[in-house]
Amino acid sequence: MNILLVGSGGREHALAWALSASDLCDTLYCAPGNAGIESCATLVDLKDTDVDGLVQFAIDNAINLVVIGPEAPLVAGLSDALRAKGIDVFGPSQAAAQLEGSKGFMKDLCKEFDIPTAAYERFTNIEKAEAYIRDMGAPIVIKADGLAAGKGVIVAMELDEALEAARDMLSGNAFGDSGSSIVVEEFMDGEELSFFALADGHGILPLTSAQDHKRAFDGDKGPNTGGMGAYSPARLMSQDLHDKIMTRIIEPTVRGMKERGMPYTGVLYAGLMIVNGEPSLIEYNARFGDPECQVLMMRLQADLAEILQAGAQGRLSEIADKVHWSEDVAMCVVMATNGYPQSYPKNTPINGLDEANNSEGVVVFHAGTAKDGDQIVSIGGRVLGVTAKGTSVAEAQKRAYAAVDKIDWPDGFCRRDIGWRAL
C-alpha cells in the first residue's frame, strides 16, 4: 500500500514508526510531519487541515489508505472528502467527530443512551452558568464545548476559580469560538484511566488501556496540559473493569452513533474516571491520544497497517485474532518547553537525541520539532516523547528517565514522577 499519514505530533511519529514497519507498506507519506517523522516517512508540505490539498495529493500519488492523526482535520471533514473520492480512510466522519469536537454533543449522547457520566448542564449565557455554578458549589469542572488543544478543561477547586473560568470562556477570551458554549459538570473524585477501542461503523475491536498525566508538574500539580506522560497498561485495569467499560460505555456509544445516522469509524479513546471500581465517561477523543499512542505502539504486536485498513473497510472482525499486546509495560515521558502550557520560546536547540535513542528499550518520538540545518530545534510546547519498555513500571520508568538525562536541552523540562500511582 501507499499510505498517507496526516499530522505532525508525537502521536503521528509513533504511528509512522509502526506503519513503516508493516510488510504492507510500500511508501509512507506524512503531511506535514516533523523532524523525527522524516526518518521513517516522506514529508509532504501540506497543513493537516488543507482538505482540498490532501485529497488531491492522495489522488495524484495513488494513496491506498489515509490515516488521520489529529482531531482538527477530522472536525474539518477530511475523511468525508476522501471517502467521496473512493479512498480508504481511517478516521470518523465530520458528523461522528463531534464526539470530540463538541463536549455538549458527547454529554447529550450519554444522556440519551444511558452511558454513565458526570451530571452536567450546557450554557451559552454567563448569568445562567454562574447561577448553576453557585448552586453546585466547588470543586466543579468547566469545559469549553469546542476543540481547545487539550487545554479547554478547568478543574476548579474554588468557587471563584470556576466563575472566572466560565466568564473567560463565554467571553471568548480563553478559547475563542470553542468557548462560546460551555459544559459545567460535577467533579468526580477517583482515578483517571484511558481506554482505546477501534470501530468500523458496526463492529468493535477493543485495544488496551493507558494512564495519562495531565497536570504540568510533579504530584499532579499545576495547570492542565495536553499530557505530560503516560504508561500502559493502566494499573487499575482488570477483566471485570474491561467488561464494564465495553458493555456500559463503548458498545452503547457505537450503537447510539449508528442510530443517530452517523456510524463511527476510527479510534474511540475514552477518558474515564474510575470511582470505587465503577467507570464513568469523562470525555471521548476521536483519535489516538498523545502521549498514549506512543505507549500503545510500543506494546502492539501486530501489523498496524493491516489493522487500520480493516477498520477503514469495515472488516475489523476479520483481523481481531491477529491483534496482541506485549506483556511489558511501556512508559512515555514528555519533554516540554519551559513555560508550557503558557507562552514559551521557540527554535531552541536540542542535542543528545541519538544517544538517548540508542538506550536499551527506548524510542524518542518527536512532537514539536523541526530542523535548522542539521540542528534539531523545538517549535512547540510538547516537544519530545521519551518512550521506554520494561518488564515492570519501575523498569520502564528507570529506562525512560535514563534516556531523558542523555538529552541536552536547557530550555526543556519534564515531570519526574510519571507512573507514580502504579509505583
Secondary structure, DSSP 8 states (H G I E B T S, - for coil): -EEEEEE-SHHHHHHHHHHHT-TT-SEEEEEE--TTGGGTSEE----TT-HHHHHHHHHHTT-SEEEE-SHHHHHTTHHHHHHHTT-EEES--TTTTHHHH-HHHHHHHHHHTT--B--EEEES-HHHHHHHHHHH-SSEEEEESS--TT--EEEESSHHHHHHHHHHHHTTTTTGGGGSSEEEEE---SEEEEEEEEEESS-EEEEEEEEE--EEEGGGEEEE-S-SEEEES-TT--HHHHHHHIIIIIHHHHHHHHHTT---EEEEEEEEEEETTEEEEEEEESS--TTHHHHHHHHEES-HHHHHHHHHTT-HHHHGGG-EE-SSEEEEEEEEETTTTS----S-EEB-HHHHHTSTTEEEEESSEEEETTEEEE-SSEEEEEEEEESSHHHHHHHHHHHHTT-B-TTEE--S-TTTTT-
